[in-house]
Amino acid sequence: MASEIAKAIQFLSDEKGLEYEEVLEALEIALAAAYRKDFGTKIGNYHVKFDADTGDMDIWDEKIVVEDVDEELLEKAQEELTALREKAREEYRELTEEGTAHLPQFNPKTDIMLKDAKEVEKNAKLGDTLKIQQTVPGDFGRMAAMTAKQVIIQKIREAERNNVFEDFKEQVGQIVQGTVHKRDRGGNVLVDLGKITGVLSAEEQVRREQYRPGIRLPFFIMSIEMGPRGPQIELSRKSTKMVQSVFEQEIPEIDEGSVEIKAIARDPGSRSKVAVFTDDNSIDPIGACIGQRGSRITTIIDELGGEKIDVIMWSDNAEEFIKQALSPAKVASVELNEQTKEAAVSVGEDQFSLAIGRGGQNVRLAAELTGWRITVVEDGNEKAVAVSSEDDEDAIKEKLEADKKESEEKKGDDVADVSGDTDVENDEVAEITTEEGKEETVEEATEEKDEEKK
């Protein structure tokens, strides 16, 4: 039958989600620390074996047998070591093992000299591990109990942190649900992930999103590291890998590998382009991503906070791939420069705005997706403005406004020319010669005809 101590250990294990052996080990370490505090010495390397069922314990000081070293030599070595450390500190560098290899190596906490070892064990030899038994005190005392309690709490926290670290380590590269807690002074958003708090840095936030406390969102786990205060998790809402992870979750064909995501281009929070491909002729990769009546792509859009998704067919033919990447615009022709990796794309006048997209978004995403620098021009119009994927939003706006202004001015000139021609025609019509050789205006001629009728 289990003792009260064993039951307490089991209860603590279940409550904290830890292994029974982990809690027992923490208890043994705590007892060793308590023994050192009240009954041992600073150079004691104490270990405790505790029997949770009986309450009995075994305490020993564990040492490794090393060669004898002269006490005076050790003192000099210690002085030299102190000097080396001070010099390294002044030079802002760390003292390496190579720098102290020439000094006698002896750690009084873990080592025991051969001559002293033979007093404990007559047959002791170099390299042996001695377990020097210690007297088990009848009562550890109040201070020892407090020390044990503190060590147990510390070790349990460490065990919890390690468990959380291992749990989330397996989820790196995946999406987890989290609740926004607050925003710190540095602009980072702290996210409650249940067992731990993750950090969404300002660089990984979507500009158009509002992270209000209490809102629940999916987050992409970028990395996890063990810091002084426990696991530190870096999250993202901006990474293109988040889009891929959502597709893998929602599209079985992608998860199992029959449909492959070849490339992703993303304007976080606004639009993403995803190029897919399959070797299986029986599968429509785009249809698999869209789903019946758009059910799958709708779920993905919702998961990404309403971000629009363009799913296109990947092709190893650069010309065809660029045409697909610029959808929904219809491309008339594509001219490639393999050396400079530039593509000149011609589109109809009614497709020009679609090809560029709002603020140049469509052409930029297409360039990112394909890896080509893309320039879009109107087909058959040599004087038309050319918009490049390298142009920023302001540059594109400036180009389009200048082109519009030029078109309006040209149109105004054409109207003026037409008006001039009309005036000439009117002048010619207005000059009517009568039988007497007299020139009259149109109005005068018309009045004369009316009078003749009367």
Summary of the structure (lengths in Angstrom):
residues: 454
radius of gyration: 41.4
end to end distance: 138.6
largest distance: 157.3
contacts: 1235
relative contact order: 0.05
helix: 46%
strand: 23%
